[in-house]
């Protein structure tokens, strides 16, 4: 037994249904060797990666229709990886990344659950440079601005891994640190716009897409 319980859910994005293995609830926790703790993941945060959050659905909807031609795409903080699965189904050049020690196994399982080739995955600590990850035309993330300091960390990821001409999409439920993120990315030469979104499939899901674009 892995020490935590899971369930399988189905969510529709665009014209496709996606089956996802997620943690049974937000009370799940299993870190017997202390790996998560050494990475800075507290017991209160441990289960966050294994949930489908409303902003994760918003991001998946957003990337279901974006231009992917010739673009290398990074999902930062992928969790269970729904947005990356949507991109993988579309044939995009996508890399999923997260710091959680179980994220790779969950996204690999979810790839197989949907009959897709395994999404390329890299473990990424936002506080540690990873030059081998390379640069991307598009960086995407969902609900990653919920703690003080996250804006600076996200901006650091963008600074290290965004190409000169690049786009950043952040699905956000209205966190207080989104303004700080906007200011930091604008300082890197990105223009900023906010797109309010509401999904009507099942319980209403509301949020916004923060879109940052930079020309060379």
C-alpha positions in Angstrom: 0.0 0.0 0.0 1.4 3.5 -0.9 0.1 5.1 2.3 -2.5 7.3 0.6 -5.7 6.6 -1.2 -6.8 7.7 -4.7 -9.9 7.9 -6.8 -10.5 8.2 -10.6 -12.5 11.1 -11.9 -13.6 12.2 -15.4 -13.5 15.8 -16.6 -14.5 17.1 -20.0 -12.2 19.6 -21.8 -13.3 20.7 -25.2 -14.4 17.7 -27.2 -12.7 15.1 -25.0 -13.2 13.4 -21.7 -10.1 12.9 -19.5 -9.8 10.3 -16.8 -7.6 11.4 -13.9 -6.2 9.6 -10.9 -6.3 12.1 -8.0 -5.9 11.8 -4.3 -9.1 10.8 -2.5 -9.3 14.1 -0.6 -7.2 16.9 0.8 -6.4 15.0 4.0 -4.1 12.4 2.3 -0.5 12.5 3.4 2.4 10.0 3.1 6.0 11.0 3.4 7.6 8.1 5.3 11.2 8.9 4.2 10.8 12.6 4.6 11.5 13.3 0.9 8.7 15.8 0.6 9.7 17.6 3.9 13.3 17.9 2.6 11.9 19.6 -0.5 10.0 22.1 1.7 6.6 20.5 1.3 4.7 20.6 4.5 2.1 18.1 5.6 -0.6 20.8 5.0 0.6 21.3 1.4 1.4 17.7 0.6 -1.9 16.8 -1.0 -2.2 19.9 -3.1 -0.5 18.4 -6.1 -3.0 15.5 -6.3 -6.2 17.5 -6.6 -8.0 18.9 -9.7 -8.3 22.6 -8.7 -10.8 24.9 -10.5 -7.8 26.9 -12.0 -6.4 23.6 -13.3 -9.6 23.2 -15.3 -9.5 26.8 -16.5 -5.9 26.3 -17.7 -6.8 23.1 -19.5 -9.6 24.8 -21.3 -7.3 27.7 -22.3 -4.6 25.4 -23.8 -7.2 23.3 -25.6 -7.4 26.0 -28.3 -4.1 27.9 -28.2 -1.6 27.9 -31.1 0.9 25.1 -30.5 2.6 25.0 -33.9 6.4 25.2 -33.5 6.2 26.1 -29.8 8.0 24.5 -26.9 5.8 24.5 -23.8 6.5 24.2 -20.1 3.9 23.6 -17.5 5.2 24.8 -14.1 3.7 23.2 -11.0 1.8 20.6 -13.1 0.3 18.6 -10.2 -1.8 15.8 -11.8 -1.1 17.4 -15.2 -4.4 17.9 -16.9 -3.2 20.9 -19.0 -0.2 18.9 -20.1 -2.4 15.9 -21.0 -4.6 18.2 -23.1 -1.5 19.5 -24.9 -0.1 16.0 -25.3 -3.3 14.9 -27.0 -3.0 17.8 -29.4 0.6 16.8 -30.3 2.3 19.7 -28.6 6.0 19.7 -27.6 5.2 19.9 -23.8 7.3 19.4 -20.7 5.5 19.0 -17.4 7.3 20.0 -14.2 6.6 20.0 -10.4 8.6 19.7 -7.2 6.4 17.1 -5.6 8.0 13.7 -5.4 4.9 11.9 -6.6 3.9 14.2 -9.5 5.9 12.3 -12.1 4.2 9.0 -11.2 0.7 10.6 -11.3 1.2 12.2 -14.6 2.6 9.1 -16.1 -0.3 7.1 -14.8 -2.8 9.7 -16.1 -1.1 9.7 -19.5 -1.6 5.9 -19.7 -5.2 6.2 -18.4 -6.0 8.4 -21.4 -4.2 6.2 -23.9 -1.5 8.9 -24.5 2.3 8.6 -24.6 3.8 9.6 -21.3 4.2 13.4 -21.0 7.8 14.4 -20.8 8.5 15.3 -17.1 11.2 17.1 -15.2 11.3 17.7 -11.5 11.7 21.5 -11.0 12.5 23.3 -7.8 11.7 26.9 -8.5 14.4 28.0 -6.1 17.1 26.1 -7.9 18.3 26.8 -11.5 18.1 23.9 -13.9 19.9 24.9 -17.0 19.4 21.6 -18.7 15.7 22.3 -18.9 16.3 24.8 -21.6 14.0 27.6 -22.9 10.4 27.7 -23.9 8.1 29.7 -26.1 5.2 29.3 -23.7 5.1 28.8 -20.0 1.8 27.8 -18.3 0.7 27.4 -14.7 -2.4 27.3 -12.6 -3.1 28.6 -9.1 0.6 29.0 -8.2 0.4 32.5 -6.5 -1.2 31.5 -3.2 1.7 32.3 -0.8 4.0 35.2 -0.3 7.1 34.8 -2.4 5.5 32.7 -5.1 5.4 35.7 -7.4 9.1 36.1 -7.2 9.7 32.4 -7.6 7.5 32.2 -10.7 9.2 35.3 -12.2 12.6 33.6 -11.6 11.4 30.5 -13.6 10.2 32.8 -16.4 13.5 34.7 -16.4 15.5 31.5 -16.7 13.4 29.6 -19.1 11.4 31.9 -21.3 12.8 32.7 -24.8 13.2 36.3 -25.9 9.8 36.1 -27.6 7.5 34.3 -25.2 4.1 34.0 -23.7 3.1 33.1 -20.1 -0.4 31.9 -19.2 -1.4 31.7 -15.5 -4.8 30.5 -14.5 -5.6 32.2 -11.2 -8.7 32.3 -8.9 -8.0 35.8 -7.8 -5.0 35.4 -5.4 -3.6 38.5 -3.8 -0.1 38.0 -5.1 -1.1 38.1 -8.8 -0.5 41.8 -8.9 3.1 41.3 -7.7 3.6 38.7 -10.4 2.3 41.1 -13.1 4.7 43.8 -12.0 7.7 41.4 -11.9 7.0 40.1 -15.4 6.3 43.5 -16.8 9.8 44.4 -15.5 11.1 41.6 -17.8 9.4 43.2 -20.8 6.1 41.4 -20.8 2.8 43.1 -21.6 -0.1 42.0 -19.4 -3.8 41.4 -19.9 -6.4 39.7 -17.7 -9.1 37.5 -19.2 -12.1 36.6 -17.0 -13.4 33.1 -17.5 -16.4 31.1 -16.3 -17.0 27.5 -17.1 -20.6 26.2 -17.0 -19.9 22.4 -17.2 -21.2 21.2 -13.9 -20.8 23.5 -10.9 -19.8 27.0 -12.1 -16.1 27.6 -12.1 -14.9 31.2 -12.2 -11.4 32.6 -12.5 -9.1 34.5 -14.8 -6.3 33.9 -17.2 -3.3 36.2 -16.7 -1.7 36.5 -20.1 1.8 37.9 -20.5 3.4 38.4 -23.9 6.9 39.6 -24.9 8.2 40.4 -28.3 11.9 40.0 -29.1 
